[in-house]
Amino acid sequence: MFTVSIGSACGGIFFHLISENWFAKSNYKFLINAACALVFLVGFWLSLVFGLAQVGLWD
């Protein structure tokens, strides 16, 4: 499942850039982390669906 690895890596990079670098000293750290986690889960889900669709296991 190569696509899942790539999707998860992109989500992790997004999480790191947003949470640790751009908004490191924000007062809304919990909301930023929740939004980043949501983006990560959506990217993971879409990459999983794409990978399963390519091998014919997603109908």
Secondary structure, 3 states (H helix, E strand, C coil): CHHHHHHHHHHHHHHHHHHHHHCCCCCCHHHHHHHHHHHHHHHHHHHHHHHHHHCCCCC
